[in-house]
Amino acid sequence: MEHTRVLIADDHAAFRHGLRALLTGEPDLEVVGEAHDGHHVLDQAVALQPDVVLMDLDMPGGGVEATRRLTAASPHVRVLVLTMYEDDVSVYAALQSGARGYVLKGARKTELVRAIRAVASGELIVGPTVASRVLRRLGEAGHTDALAAFPMLTDREREVLSLLAGHLTNPEIAARLRLSDKTVRNHVSNIFAKLGVATRTEAVTRARDAGLVGP
């Protein structure tokens, strides 16, 4: 029987050990190692060459960034996100970074094992709760495109970017969102940094190209 080699990446030792024990009884799954942060998982993946990495998003070193770097350096290694977060931003950020699956912590053993096997065989899979959210969002015009294009932005930053695309000034955005001018300036600075742009015009162009059109 061919084994699927699994690397567990999570900053909670008790959770890693529990997950190892959970998977040990599966004859086709072999836990080959554990990692405690985003940097360690990259080193372990190079050393151990797992087939699947179970990746927590909320750990030191960043699960999303670790996924992006891992899938770029070792595309043969499949990442299955295993996390508590089911918000849209986390889902799209993980999938856009190269994850092949997204399952919530607390999923039943049968669901998790099925997801590991599916990802190992090259499928893209999300848990049922996450799938319901994705399908619902697909029905909301424009929302999916914005999330897919800008997964690094918070909901508030996307609101600000949308208003920038509508050519509103900072004071006008502050009035619209009932924020202080300083808060809006901070949001705009964060948006520039995350999008890698230097001017409002560049940010607006990126927003309009992605379909995030202001009023």
C-alpha positions in Angstrom: 0.0 0.0 0.0 1.3 3.4 -1.0 1.6 5.8 2.0 0.8 9.5 2.0 3.5 11.3 3.9 2.0 14.0 6.2 3.7 16.9 7.9 1.7 18.7 10.7 2.3 22.5 11.1 0.7 24.1 14.1 2.1 26.1 17.0 0.2 24.2 19.7 2.0 21.1 20.7 -1.0 19.4 22.2 -3.0 19.8 19.0 -0.1 18.4 16.9 0.2 15.4 19.2 -3.6 14.8 19.1 -3.6 15.1 15.3 -0.7 12.6 15.1 -2.6 10.2 17.3 -5.7 10.6 15.2 -4.0 9.8 11.9 -1.8 7.0 13.2 -4.6 4.5 12.8 -4.9 5.1 9.1 -2.9 2.5 7.3 -2.2 4.7 4.2 -1.3 7.9 6.1 2.2 8.4 7.7 2.9 11.4 9.9 6.6 12.1 9.1 7.1 15.2 11.2 5.8 18.3 12.9 6.5 22.0 12.7 5.8 24.7 15.2 5.8 27.9 13.0 5.9 29.2 9.5 9.7 29.1 9.2 10.1 25.7 10.7 7.6 24.1 8.3 9.6 25.3 5.3 12.8 23.7 6.7 10.9 20.5 7.6 9.3 20.3 4.2 12.7 20.4 2.5 14.1 17.8 4.8 11.2 15.4 5.0 9.6 15.8 1.5 6.0 15.2 2.7 3.2 14.7 0.2 0.8 16.8 2.3 1.3 19.6 4.8 -1.5 20.2 7.3 -1.1 24.0 7.7 -2.5 26.2 10.5 -3.0 29.8 9.4 -2.6 31.5 12.8 0.9 30.6 13.9 4.2 32.5 14.2 5.7 33.1 10.8 2.3 33.2 9.1 0.5 30.2 7.6 -0.5 32.0 4.4 3.0 33.3 3.7 4.4 29.9 4.5 2.0 28.3 2.1 2.9 30.7 -0.6 6.6 30.1 -0.2 6.3 26.4 0.2 4.1 25.9 -2.9 6.4 28.1 -4.9 9.6 26.2 -3.9 8.1 22.7 -3.8 5.0 22.5 -6.0 4.8 18.7 -5.6 4.0 19.3 -1.9 0.2 19.8 -1.4 -1.0 22.1 1.4 -4.2 21.4 3.3 -5.2 24.3 5.6 -6.5 23.2 8.9 -7.7 26.2 10.9 -10.3 27.7 13.1 -11.0 30.6 10.7 -13.8 30.3 8.3 -14.0 34.0 7.2 -13.9 34.8 3.5 -10.6 36.7 3.7 -8.8 33.7 5.2 -10.3 31.2 2.8 -9.4 33.2 -0.3 -6.0 34.2 1.0 -5.1 30.5 1.7 -6.4 29.3 -1.7 -4.7 32.1 -3.6 -1.5 31.4 -1.9 -1.5 27.8 -3.3 -3.4 25.7 -0.7 -5.2 22.7 -2.2 -7.7 22.4 0.5 -9.3 24.1 3.5 -10.8 22.3 6.4 -11.9 23.7 9.8 -10.5 22.4 13.1 -13.2 20.4 14.7 -14.0 18.5 11.5 -14.8 14.9 12.0 -12.0 12.4 11.5 -13.7 11.0 8.4 -13.9 14.4 6.8 -10.2 15.2 7.6 -8.9 11.9 6.4 -10.9 12.2 3.2 -9.6 15.7 2.6 -5.9 14.6 3.1 -6.4 11.7 0.6 -8.1 14.0 -1.9 -5.4 16.7 -1.7 -2.7 14.0 -2.0 -4.3 12.8 -5.2 -4.4 16.3 -6.7 -7.9 17.3 -6.0 -9.0 20.8 -4.6 -11.2 20.4 -1.6 -12.9 22.5 1.1 -14.9 21.4 4.1 -18.7 21.6 3.8 -19.1 24.7 6.1 -16.5 26.6 4.0 -18.0 25.3 0.8 -21.4 26.7 1.8 -19.9 30.2 2.4 -18.0 30.1 -0.9 -21.1 29.2 -2.8 -23.1 31.9 -1.1 -20.5 34.5 -1.9 -20.4 33.4 -5.5 -24.0 34.8 -5.7 -22.9 38.2 -4.5 -21.9 40.3 -7.5 -18.4 41.6 -7.4 -17.6 40.4 -3.9 -15.8 37.2 -4.9 -13.6 39.1 -7.4 -12.6 41.6 -4.8 -11.7 39.0 -2.3 -9.8 36.9 -4.8 -7.9 39.9 -6.1 -7.1 41.5 -2.7 -7.1 38.7 -0.1 -4.5 40.6 1.9 -6.8 43.5 2.6 -9.2 43.7 5.5 -12.9 44.3 4.9 -12.5 47.9 6.0 -9.5 48.4 3.7 -11.5 47.1 0.8 -14.3 49.6 1.6 -11.7 52.4 1.6 -10.2 51.2 -1.7 -13.6 51.0 -3.3 -14.3 54.6 -2.3 -10.8 55.6 -3.6 -11.9 54.1 -6.9 -14.9 56.3 -6.7 -12.5 59.3 -6.5 -13.5 60.3 -3.0 -11.0 62.3 -1.0 -9.8 61.2 2.4 -12.2 63.7 4.2 -15.1 62.4 2.1 -14.2 58.8 2.9 -13.9 59.7 6.6 -17.4 61.3 6.5 -18.9 58.3 4.5 -17.5 55.7 6.9 -17.7 57.8 10.1 -14.0 57.6 10.7 -11.4 60.1 11.7 -9.2 61.6 9.0 -6.2 60.0 10.7 -7.8 56.6 10.6 -8.5 56.9 6.9 -4.9 58.0 6.2 -3.7 55.0 8.0 -6.0 52.7 6.0 -4.8 54.3 2.8 -1.1 53.8 3.8 -1.8 50.2 4.6 -3.5 49.7 1.3 -0.6 51.2 -0.6 1.9 49.0 1.2 -0.2 45.8 0.7 -0.8 46.5 -3.0 2.8 47.6 -3.6 1.8 50.9 -5.1 2.9 54.5 -4.3 0.1 56.7 -5.5 -3.7 56.9 -5.4 -3.8 56.6 -9.1 -2.0 53.3 -9.1 -4.3 52.0 -6.3 -7.4 53.1 -8.2 -6.2 51.4 -11.4 -5.6 48.1 -9.5 -9.1 48.4 -7.9 -10.8 49.0 -11.2 -8.9 46.3 -13.0 -10.2 43.9 -10.4 -13.7 45.0 -10.7 -13.8 46.8 -7.4 -15.5 49.9 -8.7 -16.4 52.7 -6.4 -19.7 54.6 -6.4 
